[in-house]
Amino acid sequence: MEFEAARKRVDALSERIRELQDAYYRRDEVLVSDADYDALVRELEALEQEHPILSSDDSPTQAVGFGSGALFSPVTHAERMFSLDNVFSPEEMTAWLEKIQSVHPGATYLCELKVDGLALNLRYQAGRLVSAATRGDGVTGEDVTENALMVPSIPRTLEGSDHPELVEVRGEVVFPRAAFDSLNARQAEAGEKVFANPRNAASGSLRQKSEGKTPAQRALVQERLAGLTMVVHGIGAWDSPPVSTQSEVYDLLRSWGLPTSGEVKAVSSVEGVLAFIDHHNAHRADVAHEIDGAVIKVDQFDAQRELGATSRAPRWAIAYKYPPEQVNTILRDIVVSVGRTGRATPYAVLEPVRVAGSEVERATLHNQDVVKAKGILIGDTVVIRKAGDVIPEILGPVVEKRDGSERAFVMPTHCPDCSAVLAASKEGDVDLRCPNTRACPAQVRGRIEHIGSRGGLDIEGLGEVSAAALTQPKEPRTPPLANEAGLFALRIEDLFPIVVEVKDPDTGLAKRDATTGEVTTQSPYRRVRKKSDPPFDATATEFAGDADSVPSKAAYELIEQLGRARSQPLWRFLVSLNIRHVGPVAARLLAGEYGSLEAIMSATPEQLAAIDGVGETIAQSIVEWWEVDWHRHIVDSWREAGVSFADERASGGASSQTLAGLTVVVTGAIPGHTRESAEEAVRACGGKPTSSVSKSTSVVVAGAGAGSKAQKALDLGIPVVDAENFATLCAEGLPPSAL
């Protein structure tokens, strides 16, 4: 493919993949099948391999998971946690095995089940559990230690003796089928939301806070955690394991009292691997917990080390995804949703049906052409599958079950949120978009949520629910935010009147009272006043004189968090302005080169494009964004509210370039830092952070659990700095003797 066409396709694929990731990881929405998602990723990988200049650090092909959320404190893993690449057929599996054999003819393989749970990293020091963290983005996860200690199969201390000083144990936390069914029965009986599948239930249970709950509610939390179990499948950081194969590791982990799978088998041939896969595909229902495939690993550690890993997945392991299960259900309706970029997407509203271990009520239909191509009518009996046992997809109608009551879907001509006329953004585009970029509530909601995201301003209280409350409340009639310009001028008085409709997380539709049919509402930023509370002066709101309510803790916290966010570094504001193509990598480059938004917007397209890693597309996008008057109004409004849009060195502060020209690897736990904040500190001092040690590395900062990277640095004669001296390194740089 020609470069310009490839560049445009890479941009389109990246945007689509991030949209799908955002829906799946942040909103629990499944927009495409697993196979379709993997096809998009593979196409992007192929284009980046064909044109390496189009690959960037923030490409979806380089990502692991979708970042940690904001419920718990961040934990930096001592050794990075990876995802797995996938294969979907015996032919692909055989090709992978033959590739391994061509490099390591004597390799054998450890076959195990692919547990469909929540990835967890347990860190033990001298045999005692010191932390439990979710995978997050592979580098930083969420601290869930308090809840993990209540999972019966996770030991506080390891059995036996002679434990390593530090070891990380990886596995999946799951609800066994029986425990999951029992949990959902109790949820339904109590009138609470039932969980869509065991994985969501495990994630929701492990990521709960007891703070603020009544004793009865805390008891329910503990009961749910007690129903979880963990299946350990490997190790992370471990300086000198006394074993040489993965299968030996399992024996050692069992001797420590850790829960490993009983369905593990070492084989030495392609035929043995395929037999394992086929057997467990035929007996999926016999396993106590949900599985969605098999994992095949090279058993020998020396071969694993030689094979290495990409930025997101090891080359010595692969996941074989089982074919999806198919069931029939009724297509109740097709509704259209508008996203942050204005794209109008049809969704199928389904009669709830259980498929591949979870209940499905909604599935994406992408666009009107896909609906037409599938030949489905509203009211049809349709065939549903879950590709990879994760994402639901409508395959088509069961035509023989039609009775004449079915009706065709008609794509709306107007935006369902603002009534603007939908149109393709360019000739030949299949997708329709809402052109009301400035004021469409759905687009504004998406942008506000993006601002609060971890890649934006990282505002804990500004997620999906709060973004909807601020832009699309049931009351007041005029929402607090018409667009993002007023975000940093929000006051408690603006939050206090908000009333929102309670949405069903599966369908996205408003919940209604079963008896009266009235829409269920709530006031997220108000609570009932206690006798001990001072009165709240709400005279500026429609709730004037309401002596029974006061602002909730969430209201005060959001205002406080917005205040702190004003001092975030420039690159985060560049991302948060929603400039097309400007992600974290490009934003850091621009902020590092110019130091202030004013300087960036004063630069010519040629000057911007000349920055290594920016290029013409991003440069033109910046220029076009700044030409829109309401975009400039956002900047002016934020500046009036106290945002400087300049880093310290651009505002006359001291400029620290102590690490200028140096390539720095940060590995292991760094006190007072997440991995991301440590890398930010390196960048702030002019250095270039990177994740792998090579001859071009200038210095390695090694904390607890640094593992092989520190040793590799020593072998190459590269200076190694202890984590405790990281601050000194940033302040003073490397001493001349080490350069």
Secondary structure, 3 states (H helix, E strand, C coil): CCHHHHHHHHHHHHHHHHHHHHHHHHHCCCCCCHHHHHHHHHHHHHHHHHCHHHCCCCCHHHCCCCCCCCCCCEEECCCCCCCCCEECCHHHHHHHHHHHHHHCCCCCEEEEEEECCEEEEEEEECCEEEEEEECCCCCEEEECHHHHCCCCCCCCECCCCCCCCEEEEEEEEECCHHHHHHHHHHHHHCCCCCCCCHHHHHHHHHCCCCCCCCHHHHHHHHHHHHCCEEEEEEECCCCCCCCCEHHHHHHHHHHCCCCECCCEEEECCHHHHHHHHHHHHHCHHHCCCCEEEEEEEECEHHHHHHHCECCCCECCEEEEECCCCEEEEEEEEEEEEECCCCEEEEEEEEEEEEECCEEEEEEECCCHHHHHHHCCCECCEEEEEEECCCEEEEEEECHHHCCCCCECCCCCCECCCCCCECECCCCCCCCCECCCCCCCHHHHHHHHHHHHCCCCCCCCCCCHHHHHHHHCCCECCCCCCCCHHHHHHCCHHHHCCCEEECECCCCCCECECCCCCCECEECCCEEECCCCCCCCCCCCCCCCCCCCEEECHHHHHHHHHHHHHCCCCHHHHHHHCCCCCCCHHHHHHHHHHHCEHHHHHHCCHHHHHCCCCCHHHHHHHHHHHHCCHHHHHHHHHHHHCCCCCECHHHHCCCCCCCCCCCEEEEECECCCCCHHHHHHHHHHCCCEEECCCCCCCCEEEECECCCHHHHHHHHCCCCEEEHHHHHHHHHHCCCHHHC
